[in-house]
Amino acid sequence: MKAKLDENLGRSCAALLAASGHDISTVHEQAMSSWVDERVLAACIHEGRTLITLDLDFSNPLRFPPERTPGIVVLRLPSPLTLSQLQSALRSLDAALVSRSVVGKLWIVQPGAVREYQGQDE
């Protein structure tokens, strides 16, 4: 998978996914921090990268229709967030990618679970 990590995910997340063989870039390394959500997603679409984020705004399929994207992954984790929970959610994402494609879809990922948004056409 080619993916871009949003500014709310750090280097350890990029390293964990890259160690699993994924092509990872980050908003931070591309000097895109503080860009508006629409612009970040447009960059992902242009680069052919799935967006991985903690930003729950991206879980709104009316605002960000996943069908037009290489995929949107929203990590939904309890607060306060721990590194262990984050790593567990990323492992759940990685496991799901073995048998499914995120392209054109919205996935909500929690430790041990991946839910896929089903649009009205599906």
C-alpha positions as CSV (number, residue, x, y, z in Angstrom):
1,M,0.0,0.0,0.0
2,K,1.1,3.5,-0.7
3,A,0.0,5.8,2.1
4,K,0.4,9.2,3.6
5,L,0.2,9.7,7.4
6,D,-1.5,12.8,8.6
7,E,0.2,15.3,10.8
8,N,-1.3,13.7,13.9
9,L,0.7,10.5,13.4
10,G,4.5,10.4,14.1
11,R,7.6,8.7,12.8
12,S,7.1,5.6,14.9
13,C,3.8,4.9,13.0
14,A,5.6,5.5,9.6
15,A,8.3,3.1,10.7
16,L,5.9,0.4,11.8
17,L,4.0,0.5,8.5
18,A,7.2,0.7,6.4
19,A,8.6,-2.3,8.2
20,S,5.6,-4.2,6.9
21,G,6.6,-3.3,3.3
22,H,4.3,-0.3,2.8
23,D,5.4,2.9,0.9
24,I,4.8,5.6,3.5
25,S,5.1,9.3,3.3
26,T,4.0,11.9,5.9
27,V,2.3,15.2,5.9
28,H,5.1,16.5,8.1
29,E,8.0,15.4,5.9
30,Q,6.3,17.0,2.9
31,A,5.8,20.3,4.7
32,M,2.0,20.0,4.6
33,S,1.4,20.5,8.3
34,S,-1.6,22.8,9.0
35,W,-3.0,22.4,5.5
36,V,-6.8,22.2,5.4
37,D,-8.2,18.7,5.2
38,E,-9.5,19.1,1.6
39,R,-6.0,20.0,0.5
40,V,-4.3,17.1,2.3
41,L,-6.8,14.7,0.7
42,A,-6.3,16.2,-2.7
43,A,-2.5,15.7,-2.3
44,C,-3.2,12.0,-1.4
45,I,-5.4,11.6,-4.5
46,H,-2.8,13.2,-6.7
47,E,0.0,11.0,-5.3
48,G,-2.2,7.8,-5.3
49,R,-1.8,7.4,-1.5
50,T,-4.3,6.2,1.1
51,L,-4.7,8.8,3.9
52,I,-4.2,7.4,7.4
53,T,-5.3,9.8,10.1
54,L,-6.6,10.2,13.7
55,D,-8.8,13.1,12.4
56,L,-12.4,12.1,12.8
57,D,-13.5,14.7,10.3
58,F,-12.3,12.3,7.6
59,S,-14.9,9.7,8.7
60,N,-17.7,11.8,7.2
61,P,-18.3,10.3,3.8
62,L,-20.6,13.1,2.7
63,R,-17.7,15.6,3.2
64,F,-15.0,13.2,1.9
65,P,-16.5,10.7,-0.4
66,P,-14.1,7.7,-0.3
67,E,-15.1,6.4,-3.8
68,R,-13.0,9.2,-5.3
69,T,-9.8,8.4,-3.3
70,P,-7.1,5.8,-3.0
71,G,-8.7,5.1,0.4
72,I,-9.2,6.8,3.7
73,V,-8.3,5.1,7.0
74,V,-9.4,6.8,10.2
75,L,-7.9,5.4,13.4
76,R,-10.5,5.6,16.1
77,L,-8.9,5.2,19.5
78,P,-9.9,6.0,23.1
79,S,-8.6,9.1,24.8
80,P,-6.0,9.4,26.3
81,L,-4.2,7.8,23.4
82,T,-1.4,5.4,24.2
83,L,1.4,4.2,21.9
84,S,0.4,0.6,22.5
85,Q,-3.2,1.3,21.3
86,L,-1.9,3.1,18.3
87,Q,0.4,0.3,17.4
88,S,-2.3,-2.3,17.9
89,A,-4.6,-0.4,15.5
90,L,-1.9,-0.2,12.9
91,R,-1.3,-3.9,13.2
92,S,-5.1,-4.4,12.7
93,L,-4.9,-2.3,9.6
94,D,-1.9,-4.2,8.3
95,A,-3.7,-7.5,8.8
96,A,-6.8,-6.3,7.0
97,L,-4.8,-5.2,4.0
98,V,-3.7,-8.8,3.5
99,S,-7.1,-9.8,2.3
100,R,-8.8,-6.6,1.3
101,S,-8.2,-3.4,-0.6
102,V,-8.9,0.0,0.9
103,V,-8.9,1.8,-2.5
104,G,-12.1,3.8,-2.9
105,K,-13.2,3.0,0.7
106,L,-13.4,4.4,4.2
107,W,-12.1,2.2,6.9
108,I,-12.5,2.9,10.6
109,V,-9.8,1.1,12.4
110,Q,-9.6,0.2,16.1
111,P,-7.3,-2.3,17.9
112,G,-8.5,-5.7,16.7
113,A,-11.2,-4.4,14.4
114,V,-11.6,-2.8,10.9
115,R,-15.0,-1.5,9.9
116,E,-15.7,-0.6,6.3
117,Y,-18.1,2.2,5.4
118,Q,-20.7,0.9,3.0
119,G,-22.1,3.6,0.7
120,Q,-25.6,3.6,-0.5
121,D,-24.6,2.0,-3.8
122,E,-23.1,-1.0,-2.2
